[in-house]
């Protein structure tokens, strides 16, 4: 899969096959500036940080479910995991 983030009016985290087929939005609520994607294949998790909400979060890699806040701060600029 190819994973990506989008900012703007409809921020999201998505995935698709490498040929661009079967696009799926994994996260679209509660995010503003998602970036810094990191994948843990052993635990089957996708991590990202949001520079606007000042959080690092994770979801299940395949389903996009089980969203959890891993780290939350204030007055920090999170751009990378």
mmJSON file of the N, C-alpha and C atoms, coordinates in Angstrom:
{"data_MODEL":{"atom_site":{
"group_PDB":["ATOM","ATOM","ATOM","ATOM","ATOM","ATOM","ATOM","ATOM","ATOM","ATOM","ATOM","ATOM","ATOM","ATOM","ATOM","ATOM","ATOM","ATOM","ATOM","ATOM","ATOM","ATOM","ATOM","ATOM","ATOM","ATOM","ATOM","ATOM","ATOM","ATOM","ATOM","ATOM","ATOM","ATOM","ATOM","ATOM","ATOM","ATOM","ATOM","ATOM","ATOM","ATOM","ATOM","ATOM","ATOM","ATOM","ATOM","ATOM","ATOM","ATOM","ATOM","ATOM","ATOM","ATOM","ATOM","ATOM","ATOM","ATOM","ATOM","ATOM","ATOM","ATOM","ATOM","ATOM","ATOM","ATOM","ATOM","ATOM","ATOM","ATOM","ATOM","ATOM","ATOM","ATOM","ATOM","ATOM","ATOM","ATOM","ATOM","ATOM","ATOM","ATOM","ATOM","ATOM","ATOM","ATOM","ATOM","ATOM","ATOM","ATOM","ATOM","ATOM","ATOM","ATOM","ATOM","ATOM","ATOM","ATOM","ATOM","ATOM","ATOM","ATOM","ATOM","ATOM","ATOM","ATOM","ATOM","ATOM","ATOM","ATOM","ATOM","ATOM","ATOM","ATOM","ATOM","ATOM","ATOM","ATOM","ATOM","ATOM","ATOM","ATOM","ATOM","ATOM","ATOM","ATOM","ATOM","ATOM","ATOM","ATOM","ATOM","ATOM","ATOM","ATOM","ATOM","ATOM","ATOM","ATOM","ATOM","ATOM","ATOM","ATOM","ATOM","ATOM","ATOM","ATOM","ATOM","ATOM","ATOM","ATOM","ATOM","ATOM","ATOM","ATOM","ATOM","ATOM","ATOM","ATOM","ATOM","ATOM","ATOM","ATOM","ATOM","ATOM","ATOM","ATOM","ATOM","ATOM","ATOM","ATOM","ATOM","ATOM","ATOM","ATOM","ATOM","ATOM","ATOM","ATOM","ATOM","ATOM","ATOM","ATOM","ATOM","ATOM","ATOM","ATOM","ATOM","ATOM","ATOM","ATOM","ATOM","ATOM","ATOM","ATOM","ATOM","ATOM","ATOM","ATOM","ATOM","ATOM","ATOM","ATOM","ATOM","ATOM","ATOM","ATOM","ATOM","ATOM","ATOM","ATOM","ATOM","ATOM","ATOM","ATOM","ATOM","ATOM","ATOM","ATOM","ATOM","ATOM","ATOM","ATOM","ATOM","ATOM","ATOM","ATOM","ATOM","ATOM","ATOM","ATOM","ATOM","ATOM","ATOM","ATOM","ATOM","ATOM","ATOM","ATOM","ATOM","ATOM","ATOM","ATOM","ATOM"],
"id":[1,2,3,4,5,6,7,8,9,10,11,12,13,14,15,16,17,18,19,20,21,22,23,24,25,26,27,28,29,30,31,32,33,34,35,36,37,38,39,40,41,42,43,44,45,46,47,48,49,50,51,52,53,54,55,56,57,58,59,60,61,62,63,64,65,66,67,68,69,70,71,72,73,74,75,76,77,78,79,80,81,82,83,84,85,86,87,88,89,90,91,92,93,94,95,96,97,98,99,100,101,102,103,104,105,106,107,108,109,110,111,112,113,114,115,116,117,118,119,120,121,122,123,124,125,126,127,128,129,130,131,132,133,134,135,136,137,138,139,140,141,142,143,144,145,146,147,148,149,150,151,152,153,154,155,156,157,158,159,160,161,162,163,164,165,166,167,168,169,170,171,172,173,174,175,176,177,178,179,180,181,182,183,184,185,186,187,188,189,190,191,192,193,194,195,196,197,198,199,200,201,202,203,204,205,206,207,208,209,210,211,212,213,214,215,216,217,218,219,220,221,222,223,224,225,226,227,228,229,230,231,232,233,234,235,236,237,238,239,240,241,242,243],
"type_symbol":["N","C","C","N","C","C","N","C","C","N","C","C","N","C","C","N","C","C","N","C","C","N","C","C","N","C","C","N","C","C","N","C","C","N","C","C","N","C","C","N","C","C","N","C","C","N","C","C","N","C","C","N","C","C","N","C","C","N","C","C","N","C","C","N","C","C","N","C","C","N","C","C","N","C","C","N","C","C","N","C","C","N","C","C","N","C","C","N","C","C","N","C","C","N","C","C","N","C","C","N","C","C","N","C","C","N","C","C","N","C","C","N","C","C","N","C","C","N","C","C","N","C","C","N","C","C","N","C","C","N","C","C","N","C","C","N","C","C","N","C","C","N","C","C","N","C","C","N","C","C","N","C","C","N","C","C","N","C","C","N","C","C","N","C","C","N","C","C","N","C","C","N","C","C","N","C","C","N","C","C","N","C","C","N","C","C","N","C","C","N","C","C","N","C","C","N","C","C","N","C","C","N","C","C","N","C","C","N","C","C","N","C","C","N","C","C","N","C","C","N","C","C","N","C","C","N","C","C","N","C","C","N","C","C","N","C","C","N","C","C","N","C","C"],
"label_atom_id":["N","CA","C","N","CA","C","N","CA","C","N","CA","C","N","CA","C","N","CA","C","N","CA","C","N","CA","C","N","CA","C","N","CA","C","N","CA","C","N","CA","C","N","CA","C","N","CA","C","N","CA","C","N","CA","C","N","CA","C","N","CA","C","N","CA","C","N","CA","C","N","CA","C","N","CA","C","N","CA","C","N","CA","C","N","CA","C","N","CA","C","N","CA","C","N","CA","C","N","CA","C","N","CA","C","N","CA","C","N","CA","C","N","CA","C","N","CA","C","N","CA","C","N","CA","C","N","CA","C","N","CA","C","N","CA","C","N","CA","C","N","CA","C","N","CA","C","N","CA","C","N","CA","C","N","CA","C","N","CA","C","N","CA","C","N","CA","C","N","CA","C","N","CA","C","N","CA","C","N","CA","C","N","CA","C","N","CA","C","N","CA","C","N","CA","C","N","CA","C","N","CA","C","N","CA","C","N","CA","C","N","CA","C","N","CA","C","N","CA","C","N","CA","C","N","CA","C","N","CA","C","N","CA","C","N","CA","C","N","CA","C","N","CA","C","N","CA","C","N","CA","C","N","CA","C","N","CA","C","N","CA","C","N","CA","C","N","CA","C","N","CA","C","N","CA","C","N","CA","C","N","CA","C"],
"label_alt_id":[null,null,null,null,null,null,null,null,null,null,null,null,null,null,null,null,null,null,null,null,null,null,null,null,null,null,null,null,null,null,null,null,null,null,null,null,null,null,null,null,null,null,null,null,null,null,null,null,null,null,null,null,null,null,null,null,null,null,null,null,null,null,null,null,null,null,null,null,null,null,null,null,null,null,null,null,null,null,null,null,null,null,null,null,null,null,null,null,null,null,null,null,null,null,null,null,null,null,null,null,null,null,null,null,null,null,null,null,null,null,null,null,null,null,null,null,null,null,null,null,null,null,null,null,null,null,null,null,null,null,null,null,null,null,null,null,null,null,null,null,null,null,null,null,null,null,null,null,null,null,null,null,null,null,null,null,null,null,null,null,null,null,null,null,null,null,null,null,null,null,null,null,null,null,null,null,null,null,null,null,null,null,null,null,null,null,null,null,null,null,null,null,null,null,null,null,null,null,null,null,null,null,null,null,null,null,null,null,null,null,null,null,null,null,null,null,null,null,null,null,null,null,null,null,null,null,null,null,null,null,null,null,null,null,null,null,null,null,null,null,null,null,null],
"label_comp_id":["UNK","UNK","UNK","UNK","UNK","UNK","UNK","UNK","UNK","UNK","UNK","UNK","UNK","UNK","UNK","UNK","UNK","UNK","UNK","UNK","UNK","UNK","UNK","UNK","UNK","UNK","UNK","UNK","UNK","UNK","UNK","UNK","UNK","UNK","UNK","UNK","UNK","UNK","UNK","UNK","UNK","UNK","UNK","UNK","UNK","UNK","UNK","UNK","UNK","UNK","UNK","UNK","UNK","UNK","UNK","UNK","UNK","UNK","UNK","UNK","UNK","UNK","UNK","UNK","UNK","UNK","UNK","UNK","UNK","UNK","UNK","UNK","UNK","UNK","UNK","UNK","UNK","UNK","UNK","UNK","UNK","UNK","UNK","UNK","UNK","UNK","UNK","UNK","UNK","UNK","UNK","UNK","UNK","UNK","UNK","UNK","UNK","UNK","UNK","UNK","UNK","UNK","UNK","UNK","UNK","UNK","UNK","UNK","UNK","UNK","UNK","UNK","UNK","UNK","UNK","UNK","UNK","UNK","UNK","UNK","UNK","UNK","UNK","UNK","UNK","UNK","UNK","UNK","UNK","UNK","UNK","UNK","UNK","UNK","UNK","UNK","UNK","UNK","UNK","UNK","UNK","UNK","UNK","UNK","UNK","UNK","UNK","UNK","UNK","UNK","UNK","UNK","UNK","UNK","UNK","UNK","UNK","UNK","UNK","UNK","UNK","UNK","UNK","UNK","UNK","UNK","UNK","UNK","UNK","UNK","UNK","UNK","UNK","UNK","UNK","UNK","UNK","UNK","UNK","UNK","UNK","UNK","UNK","UNK","UNK","UNK","UNK","UNK","UNK","UNK","UNK","UNK","UNK","UNK","UNK","UNK","UNK","UNK","UNK","UNK","UNK","UNK","UNK","UNK","UNK","UNK","UNK","UNK","UNK","UNK","UNK","UNK","UNK","UNK","UNK","UNK","UNK","UNK","UNK","UNK","UNK","UNK","UNK","UNK","UNK","UNK","UNK","UNK","UNK","UNK","UNK","UNK","UNK","UNK","UNK","UNK","UNK","UNK","UNK","UNK","UNK","UNK","UNK"],
"label_asym_id":["A","A","A","A","A","A","A","A","A","A","A","A","A","A","A","A","A","A","A","A","A","A","A","A","A","A","A","A","A","A","A","A","A","A","A","A","A","A","A","A","A","A","A","A","A","A","A","A","A","A","A","A","A","A","A","A","A","A","A","A","A","A","A","A","A","A","A","A","A","A","A","A","A","A","A","A","A","A","A","A","A","A","A","A","A","A","A","A","A","A","A","A","A","A","A","A","A","A","A","A","A","A","A","A","A","A","A","A","A","A","A","A","A","A","A","A","A","A","A","A","A","A","A","A","A","A","A","A","A","A","A","A","A","A","A","A","A","A","A","A","A","A","A","A","A","A","A","A","A","A","A","A","A","A","A","A","A","A","A","A","A","A","A","A","A","A","A","A","A","A","A","A","A","A","A","A","A","A","A","A","A","A","A","A","A","A","A","A","A","A","A","A","A","A","A","A","A","A","A","A","A","A","A","A","A","A","A","A","A","A","A","A","A","A","A","A","A","A","A","A","A","A","A","A","A","A","A","A","A","A","A","A","A","A","A","A","A","A","A","A","A","A","A"],
"label_entity_id":["1","1","1","1","1","1","1","1","1","1","1","1","1","1","1","1","1","1","1","1","1","1","1","1","1","1","1","1","1","1","1","1","1","1","1","1","1","1","1","1","1","1","1","1","1","1","1","1","1","1","1","1","1","1","1","1","1","1","1","1","1","1","1","1","1","1","1","1","1","1","1","1","1","1","1","1","1","1","1","1","1","1","1","1","1","1","1","1","1","1","1","1","1","1","1","1","1","1","1","1","1","1","1","1","1","1","1","1","1","1","1","1","1","1","1","1","1","1","1","1","1","1","1","1","1","1","1","1","1","1","1","1","1","1","1","1","1","1","1","1","1","1","1","1","1","1","1","1","1","1","1","1","1","1","1","1","1","1","1","1","1","1","1","1","1","1","1","1","1","1","1","1","1","1","1","1","1","1","1","1","1","1","1","1","1","1","1","1","1","1","1","1","1","1","1","1","1","1","1","1","1","1","1","1","1","1","1","1","1","1","1","1","1","1","1","1","1","1","1","1","1","1","1","1","1","1","1","1","1","1","1","1","1","1","1","1","1","1","1","1","1","1","1"],
"label_seq_id":[1,1,1,2,2,2,3,3,3,4,4,4,5,5,5,6,6,6,7,7,7,8,8,8,9,9,9,10,10,10,11,11,11,12,12,12,13,13,13,14,14,14,15,15,15,16,16,16,17,17,17,18,18,18,19,19,19,20,20,20,21,21,21,22,22,22,23,23,23,24,24,24,25,25,25,26,26,26,27,27,27,28,28,28,29,29,29,30,30,30,31,31,31,32,32,32,33,33,33,34,34,34,35,35,35,36,36,36,37,37,37,38,38,38,39,39,39,40,40,40,41,41,41,42,42,42,43,43,43,44,44,44,45,45,45,46,46,46,47,47,47,48,48,48,49,49,49,50,50,50,51,51,51,52,52,52,53,53,53,54,54,54,55,55,55,56,56,56,57,57,57,58,58,58,59,59,59,60,60,60,61,61,61,62,62,62,63,63,63,64,64,64,65,65,65,66,66,66,67,67,67,68,68,68,69,69,69,70,70,70,71,71,71,72,72,72,73,73,73,74,74,74,75,75,75,76,76,76,77,77,77,78,78,78,79,79,79,80,80,80,81,81,81],
"pdbx_PDB_ins_code":[null,null,null,null,null,null,null,null,null,null,null,null,null,null,null,null,null,null,null,null,null,null,null,null,null,null,null,null,null,null,null,null,null,null,null,null,null,null,null,null,null,null,null,null,null,null,null,null,null,null,null,null,null,null,null,null,null,null,null,null,null,null,null,null,null,null,null,null,null,null,null,null,null,null,null,null,null,null,null,null,null,null,null,null,null,null,null,null,null,null,null,null,null,null,null,null,null,null,null,null,null,null,null,null,null,null,null,null,null,null,null,null,null,null,null,null,null,null,null,null,null,null,null,null,null,null,null,null,null,null,null,null,null,null,null,null,null,null,null,null,null,null,null,null,null,null,null,null,null,null,null,null,null,null,null,null,null,null,null,null,null,null,null,null,null,null,null,null,null,null,null,null,null,null,null,null,null,null,null,null,null,null,null,null,null,null,null,null,null,null,null,null,null,null,null,null,null,null,null,null,null,null,null,null,null,null,null,null,null,null,null,null,null,null,null,null,null,null,null,null,null,null,null,null,null,null,null,null,null,null,null,null,null,null,null,null,null,null,null,null,null,null,null],
"Cartn_x":[0.825,0.0,0.861,0.264,0.818,-0.063,0.537,-0.195,0.137,-0.823,-0.583,-1.445,-1.077,-1.878,-2.282,-3.397,-3.869,-4.233,-3.828,-4.218,-5.287,-5.761,-6.697,-8.101,-9.083,-10.481,-10.977,-10.395,-10.806,-9.59,-8.965,-7.767,-8.104,-7.164,-7.388,-6.07,-6.142,-5.065,-5.675,-5.007,-5.562,-4.548,-5.058,-4.19,-4.773,-3.91,-4.319,-3.266,-3.634,-2.646,-1.639,-0.466,0.586,0.204,-0.771,-1.236,-2.327,-2.643,-3.644,-5.059,-5.249,-6.596,-6.985,-8.257,-8.839,-8.418,-8.626,-8.346,-9.311,-8.761,-9.549,-9.108,-10.06,-9.755,-9.788,-8.667,-8.568,-8.989,-8.64,-8.968,-9.381,-10.508,-10.929,-11.533,-11.731,-12.316,-11.276,-11.338,-10.475,-9.024,-8.741,-7.378,-7.396,-6.266,-6.168,-4.954,-3.766,-2.519,-1.795,-2.362,-1.709,-0.439,0.605,1.873,2.731,3.915,4.869,4.414,3.877,3.406,4.573,4.313,5.264,4.469,4.985,4.268,5.051,4.363,4.921,4.287,5.012,4.469,4.363,5.213,5.138,3.857,3.47,2.257,1.042,1.256,0.178,-0.501,0.326,-0.178,0.374,-0.421,0.011,-0.008,1.118,1.259,1.334,0.857,1.033,1.016,1.52,1.409,0.592,0.0,-0.797,-0.22,0.32,0.993,0.015,-1.25,-2.255,-2.849,-3.127,-3.72,-2.663,-1.388,-0.269,-0.412,-0.751,-0.916,-0.162,0.272,0.697,-0.37,-0.904,-1.97,-1.615,-2.393,-2.186,-3.53,-3.54,-4.704,-4.222,-5.154,-4.838,-4.535,-3.479,-2.993,-4.005,-4.628,-5.54,-6.921,-7.495,-8.893,-9.069,-8.041,-8.19,-8.904,-9.21,-9.922,-8.995,-9.59,-8.865,-7.94,-8.456,-7.662,-7.312,-6.037,-5.543,-4.621,-4.686,-3.717,-2.511,-1.34,-0.105,0.575,0.541,1.183,0.416,0.192,-0.494,0.263,0.502,1.237,0.594,1.184,0.727,1.952,1.776,2.865,4.051,3.764,4.795,4.386,5.34,5.062,5.489,4.532,4.829,4.714,5.84,5.857,6.417,6.892,7.503,7.382,7.271,7.194,8.533],
"Cartn_y":[-1.201,0.0,1.254,2.326,3.668,4.418,5.045,5.822,7.288,8.178,9.61,10.405,11.675,12.617,13.768,14.383,15.573,16.634,17.865,19.025,19.767,20.869,21.708,21.612,21.784,21.799,20.429,19.375,18.013,17.17,17.455,16.691,15.225,14.367,12.936,12.18,10.921,9.961,8.849,8.497,7.494,6.451,5.434,4.398,3.945,3.406,2.847,1.84,0.999,0.112,0.973,0.456,1.229,1.685,1.047,1.497,2.562,2.992,4.027,3.513,2.23,1.672,1.459,1.301,1.004,2.003,3.291,4.329,4.202,4.322,4.235,5.354,6.078,7.07,6.352,6.392,5.725,6.635,7.927,8.898,10.196,10.757,12.049,12.964,12.464,13.267,13.573,14.785,15.141,15.37,15.615,15.929,17.224,17.932,19.202,19.234,18.999,18.998,17.667,16.56,15.264,15.146,14.618,14.422,13.44,13.193,12.354,10.919,10.315,8.93,7.979,7.029,5.957,4.665,3.578,2.311,1.291,0.65,-0.435,-1.727,-2.429,-3.644,-4.794,-4.819,-5.893,-5.801,-4.581,-4.371,-4.04,-3.899,-3.593,-2.258,-1.223,0.101,1.171,2.206,3.389,4.557,5.247,6.392,7.665,8.763,10.072,11.137,12.286,13.429,14.498,15.358,16.459,17.746,18.574,19.796,20.832,20.678,21.623,21.186,19.899,19.403,19.005,18.996,18.657,17.26,16.294,14.914,13.961,12.85,11.686,10.633,10.077,9.092,7.85,6.795,5.574,4.902,4.089,3.29,1.929,0.996,-0.287,-0.051,-0.626,-0.394,-0.809,-1.938,-2.441,-1.809,-1.733,-1.312,0.177,0.822,2.213,2.349,1.242,1.259,1.377,1.332,1.377,2.583,3.756,4.988,5.306,5.63,5.943,7.149,7.98,9.06,8.472,8.616,8.1,9.175,10.414,11.534,12.794,13.622,14.89,15.968,17.08,18.163,19.493,20.529,21.878,22.732,23.696,24.597,23.845,22.802,22.06,21.981,21.808,21.678,20.293,19.389,18.007,17.853,17.543,17.355,15.999,15.211,13.94,12.972,11.685,10.647,9.948],
"Cartn_z":[0.0,0.0,0.0,-0.486,-0.391,0.593,1.592,2.587,2.391,2.652,2.486,3.468,3.623,4.401,3.498,3.831,3.125,4.145,3.86,4.654,3.875,4.411,3.671,4.229,3.352,3.783,4.222,3.693,4.053,4.413,5.562,5.923,6.162,5.78,5.969,5.883,6.257,6.047,5.215,4.127,3.234,2.829,2.137,1.589,0.258,-0.591,-1.878,-2.301,-3.255,-3.861,-4.619,-4.877,-5.534,-6.932,-7.555,-8.875,-8.761,-7.532,-7.301,-7.139,-7.256,-7.143,-5.68,-5.461,-4.15,-3.073,-3.357,-2.36,-1.192,0.011,1.235,2.16,2.745,3.771,5.113,5.822,7.121,8.267,8.175,9.219,8.541,8.977,8.437,9.499,10.688,11.76,12.829,13.368,14.48,14.118,12.839,12.411,11.615,11.626,10.916,10.004,10.577,9.809,10.012,9.553,9.76,8.924,9.519,8.806,9.576,9.076,9.789,9.975,8.933,9.033,9.311,10.196,10.469,10.625,10.079,10.118,10.933,11.868,12.664,12.15,11.283,10.683,11.68,12.7,13.696,14.518,14.871,15.67,14.805,13.481,12.536,12.865,13.112,13.485,12.55,12.311,11.579,12.56,12.67,13.56,12.731,13.285,12.653,13.738,13.393,14.284,13.576,14.369,13.842,14.414,13.534,13.963,14.512,14.248,14.743,16.076,16.223,17.47,18.498,18.09,18.983,19.591,18.73,19.184,18.27,18.851,18.083,18.336,17.242,17.353,16.548,16.755,15.984,15.723,14.666,14.296,13.823,13.71,13.091,11.618,11.151,9.795,8.733,8.879,7.846,7.914,9.108,9.237,9.495,10.053,10.467,11.801,12.433,13.707,14.901,16.079,17.357,17.462,17.153,17.22,18.666,18.887,20.227,20.177,21.205,21.376,22.091,21.481,22.063,22.897,22.409,23.086,22.756,23.755,23.548,24.302,23.645,24.273,23.972,24.515,24.199,23.933,23.068,22.683,22.093,21.335,20.617,19.157,18.28,16.857,16.41,16.299,15.923,14.412,13.785,12.344,11.935,12.877,12.522,13.685,13.348,14.376,14.43],
"occupancy":[1.0,1.0,1.0,1.0,1.0,1.0,1.0,1.0,1.0,1.0,1.0,1.0,1.0,1.0,1.0,1.0,1.0,1.0,1.0,1.0,1.0,1.0,1.0,1.0,1.0,1.0,1.0,1.0,1.0,1.0,1.0,1.0,1.0,1.0,1.0,1.0,1.0,1.0,1.0,1.0,1.0,1.0,1.0,1.0,1.0,1.0,1.0,1.0,1.0,1.0,1.0,1.0,1.0,1.0,1.0,1.0,1.0,1.0,1.0,1.0,1.0,1.0,1.0,1.0,1.0,1.0,1.0,1.0,1.0,1.0,1.0,1.0,1.0,1.0,1.0,1.0,1.0,1.0,1.0,1.0,1.0,1.0,1.0,1.0,1.0,1.0,1.0,1.0,1.0,1.0,1.0,1.0,1.0,1.0,1.0,1.0,1.0,1.0,1.0,1.0,1.0,1.0,1.0,1.0,1.0,1.0,1.0,1.0,1.0,1.0,1.0,1.0,1.0,1.0,1.0,1.0,1.0,1.0,1.0,1.0,1.0,1.0,1.0,1.0,1.0,1.0,1.0,1.0,1.0,1.0,1.0,1.0,1.0,1.0,1.0,1.0,1.0,1.0,1.0,1.0,1.0,1.0,1.0,1.0,1.0,1.0,1.0,1.0,1.0,1.0,1.0,1.0,1.0,1.0,1.0,1.0,1.0,1.0,1.0,1.0,1.0,1.0,1.0,1.0,1.0,1.0,1.0,1.0,1.0,1.0,1.0,1.0,1.0,1.0,1.0,1.0,1.0,1.0,1.0,1.0,1.0,1.0,1.0,1.0,1.0,1.0,1.0,1.0,1.0,1.0,1.0,1.0,1.0,1.0,1.0,1.0,1.0,1.0,1.0,1.0,1.0,1.0,1.0,1.0,1.0,1.0,1.0,1.0,1.0,1.0,1.0,1.0,1.0,1.0,1.0,1.0,1.0,1.0,1.0,1.0,1.0,1.0,1.0,1.0,1.0,1.0,1.0,1.0,1.0,1.0,1.0,1.0,1.0,1.0,1.0,1.0,1.0,1.0,1.0,1.0,1.0,1.0,1.0],
"B_iso_or_equiv":[0.0,0.0,0.0,0.0,0.0,0.0,0.0,0.0,0.0,0.0,0.0,0.0,0.0,0.0,0.0,0.0,0.0,0.0,0.0,0.0,0.0,0.0,0.0,0.0,0.0,0.0,0.0,0.0,0.0,0.0,0.0,0.0,0.0,0.0,0.0,0.0,0.0,0.0,0.0,0.0,0.0,0.0,0.0,0.0,0.0,0.0,0.0,0.0,0.0,0.0,0.0,0.0,0.0,0.0,0.0,0.0,0.0,0.0,0.0,0.0,0.0,0.0,0.0,0.0,0.0,0.0,0.0,0.0,0.0,0.0,0.0,0.0,0.0,0.0,0.0,0.0,0.0,0.0,0.0,0.0,0.0,0.0,0.0,0.0,0.0,0.0,0.0,0.0,0.0,0.0,0.0,0.0,0.0,0.0,0.0,0.0,0.0,0.0,0.0,0.0,0.0,0.0,0.0,0.0,0.0,0.0,0.0,0.0,0.0,0.0,0.0,0.0,0.0,0.0,0.0,0.0,0.0,0.0,0.0,0.0,0.0,0.0,0.0,0.0,0.0,0.0,0.0,0.0,0.0,0.0,0.0,0.0,0.0,0.0,0.0,0.0,0.0,0.0,0.0,0.0,0.0,0.0,0.0,0.0,0.0,0.0,0.0,0.0,0.0,0.0,0.0,0.0,0.0,0.0,0.0,0.0,0.0,0.0,0.0,0.0,0.0,0.0,0.0,0.0,0.0,0.0,0.0,0.0,0.0,0.0,0.0,0.0,0.0,0.0,0.0,0.0,0.0,0.0,0.0,0.0,0.0,0.0,0.0,0.0,0.0,0.0,0.0,0.0,0.0,0.0,0.0,0.0,0.0,0.0,0.0,0.0,0.0,0.0,0.0,0.0,0.0,0.0,0.0,0.0,0.0,0.0,0.0,0.0,0.0,0.0,0.0,0.0,0.0,0.0,0.0,0.0,0.0,0.0,0.0,0.0,0.0,0.0,0.0,0.0,0.0,0.0,0.0,0.0,0.0,0.0,0.0,0.0,0.0,0.0,0.0,0.0,0.0,0.0,0.0,0.0,0.0,0.0,0.0],
"pdbx_formal_charge":[null,null,null,null,null,null,null,null,null,null,null,null,null,null,null,null,null,null,null,null,null,null,null,null,null,null,null,null,null,null,null,null,null,null,null,null,null,null,null,null,null,null,null,null,null,null,null,null,null,null,null,null,null,null,null,null,null,null,null,null,null,null,null,null,null,null,null,null,null,null,null,null,null,null,null,null,null,null,null,null,null,null,null,null,null,null,null,null,null,null,null,null,null,null,null,null,null,null,null,null,null,null,null,null,null,null,null,null,null,null,null,null,null,null,null,null,null,null,null,null,null,null,null,null,null,null,null,null,null,null,null,null,null,null,null,null,null,null,null,null,null,null,null,null,null,null,null,null,null,null,null,null,null,null,null,null,null,null,null,null,null,null,null,null,null,null,null,null,null,null,null,null,null,null,null,null,null,null,null,null,null,null,null,null,null,null,null,null,null,null,null,null,null,null,null,null,null,null,null,null,null,null,null,null,null,null,null,null,null,null,null,null,null,null,null,null,null,null,null,null,null,null,null,null,null,null,null,null,null,null,null,null,null,null,null,null,null,null,null,null,null,null,null],
"auth_seq_id":[1,1,1,2,2,2,3,3,3,4,4,4,5,5,5,6,6,6,7,7,7,8,8,8,9,9,9,10,10,10,11,11,11,12,12,12,13,13,13,14,14,14,15,15,15,16,16,16,17,17,17,18,18,18,19,19,19,20,20,20,21,21,21,22,22,22,23,23,23,24,24,24,25,25,25,26,26,26,27,27,27,28,28,28,29,29,29,30,30,30,31,31,31,32,32,32,33,33,33,34,34,34,35,35,35,36,36,36,37,37,37,38,38,38,39,39,39,40,40,40,41,41,41,42,42,42,43,43,43,44,44,44,45,45,45,46,46,46,47,47,47,48,48,48,49,49,49,50,50,50,51,51,51,52,52,52,53,53,53,54,54,54,55,55,55,56,56,56,57,57,57,58,58,58,59,59,59,60,60,60,61,61,61,62,62,62,63,63,63,64,64,64,65,65,65,66,66,66,67,67,67,68,68,68,69,69,69,70,70,70,71,71,71,72,72,72,73,73,73,74,74,74,75,75,75,76,76,76,77,77,77,78,78,78,79,79,79,80,80,80,81,81,81],
"auth_comp_id":["UNK","UNK","UNK","UNK","UNK","UNK","UNK","UNK","UNK","UNK","UNK","UNK","UNK","UNK","UNK","UNK","UNK","UNK","UNK","UNK","UNK","UNK","UNK","UNK","UNK","UNK","UNK","UNK","UNK","UNK","UNK","UNK","UNK","UNK","UNK","UNK","UNK","UNK","UNK","UNK","UNK","UNK","UNK","UNK","UNK","UNK","UNK","UNK","UNK","UNK","UNK","UNK","UNK","UNK","UNK","UNK","UNK","UNK","UNK","UNK","UNK","UNK","UNK","UNK","UNK","UNK","UNK","UNK","UNK","UNK","UNK","UNK","UNK","UNK","UNK","UNK","UNK","UNK","UNK","UNK","UNK","UNK","UNK","UNK","UNK","UNK","UNK","UNK","UNK","UNK","UNK","UNK","UNK","UNK","UNK","UNK","UNK","UNK","UNK","UNK","UNK","UNK","UNK","UNK","UNK","UNK","UNK","UNK","UNK","UNK","UNK","UNK","UNK","UNK","UNK","UNK","UNK","UNK","UNK","UNK","UNK","UNK","UNK","UNK","UNK","UNK","UNK","UNK","UNK","UNK","UNK","UNK","UNK","UNK","UNK","UNK","UNK","UNK","UNK","UNK","UNK","UNK","UNK","UNK","UNK","UNK","UNK","UNK","UNK","UNK","UNK","UNK","UNK","UNK","UNK","UNK","UNK","UNK","UNK","UNK","UNK","UNK","UNK","UNK","UNK","UNK","UNK","UNK","UNK","UNK","UNK","UNK","UNK","UNK","UNK","UNK","UNK","UNK","UNK","UNK","UNK","UNK","UNK","UNK","UNK","UNK","UNK","UNK","UNK","UNK","UNK","UNK","UNK","UNK","UNK","UNK","UNK","UNK","UNK","UNK","UNK","UNK","UNK","UNK","UNK","UNK","UNK","UNK","UNK","UNK","UNK","UNK","UNK","UNK","UNK","UNK","UNK","UNK","UNK","UNK","UNK","UNK","UNK","UNK","UNK","UNK","UNK","UNK","UNK","UNK","UNK","UNK","UNK","UNK","UNK","UNK","UNK","UNK","UNK","UNK","UNK","UNK","UNK"],
"auth_asym_id":["A","A","A","A","A","A","A","A","A","A","A","A","A","A","A","A","A","A","A","A","A","A","A","A","A","A","A","A","A","A","A","A","A","A","A","A","A","A","A","A","A","A","A","A","A","A","A","A","A","A","A","A","A","A","A","A","A","A","A","A","A","A","A","A","A","A","A","A","A","A","A","A","A","A","A","A","A","A","A","A","A","A","A","A","A","A","A","A","A","A","A","A","A","A","A","A","A","A","A","A","A","A","A","A","A","A","A","A","A","A","A","A","A","A","A","A","A","A","A","A","A","A","A","A","A","A","A","A","A","A","A","A","A","A","A","A","A","A","A","A","A","A","A","A","A","A","A","A","A","A","A","A","A","A","A","A","A","A","A","A","A","A","A","A","A","A","A","A","A","A","A","A","A","A","A","A","A","A","A","A","A","A","A","A","A","A","A","A","A","A","A","A","A","A","A","A","A","A","A","A","A","A","A","A","A","A","A","A","A","A","A","A","A","A","A","A","A","A","A","A","A","A","A","A","A","A","A","A","A","A","A","A","A","A","A","A","A","A","A","A","A","A","A"],
"auth_atom_id":["N","CA","C","N","CA","C","N","CA","C","N","CA","C","N","CA","C","N","CA","C","N","CA","C","N","CA","C","N","CA","C","N","CA","C","N","CA","C","N","CA","C","N","CA","C","N","CA","C","N","CA","C","N","CA","C","N","CA","C","N","CA","C","N","CA","C","N","CA","C","N","CA","C","N","CA","C","N","CA","C","N","CA","C","N","CA","C","N","CA","C","N","CA","C","N","CA","C","N","CA","C","N","CA","C","N","CA","C","N","CA","C","N","CA","C","N","CA","C","N","CA","C","N","CA","C","N","CA","C","N","CA","C","N","CA","C","N","CA","C","N","CA","C","N","CA","C","N","CA","C","N","CA","C","N","CA","C","N","CA","C","N","CA","C","N","CA","C","N","CA","C","N","CA","C","N","CA","C","N","CA","C","N","CA","C","N","CA","C","N","CA","C","N","CA","C","N","CA","C","N","CA","C","N","CA","C","N","CA","C","N","CA","C","N","CA","C","N","CA","C","N","CA","C","N","CA","C","N","CA","C","N","CA","C","N","CA","C","N","CA","C","N","CA","C","N","CA","C","N","CA","C","N","CA","C","N","CA","C","N","CA","C","N","CA","C","N","CA","C","N","CA","C","N","CA","C","N","CA","C","N","CA","C"],
"pdbx_PDB_model_num":[1,1,1,1,1,1,1,1,1,1,1,1,1,1,1,1,1,1,1,1,1,1,1,1,1,1,1,1,1,1,1,1,1,1,1,1,1,1,1,1,1,1,1,1,1,1,1,1,1,1,1,1,1,1,1,1,1,1,1,1,1,1,1,1,1,1,1,1,1,1,1,1,1,1,1,1,1,1,1,1,1,1,1,1,1,1,1,1,1,1,1,1,1,1,1,1,1,1,1,1,1,1,1,1,1,1,1,1,1,1,1,1,1,1,1,1,1,1,1,1,1,1,1,1,1,1,1,1,1,1,1,1,1,1,1,1,1,1,1,1,1,1,1,1,1,1,1,1,1,1,1,1,1,1,1,1,1,1,1,1,1,1,1,1,1,1,1,1,1,1,1,1,1,1,1,1,1,1,1,1,1,1,1,1,1,1,1,1,1,1,1,1,1,1,1,1,1,1,1,1,1,1,1,1,1,1,1,1,1,1,1,1,1,1,1,1,1,1,1,1,1,1,1,1,1,1,1,1,1,1,1,1,1,1,1,1,1,1,1,1,1,1,1]
}}}
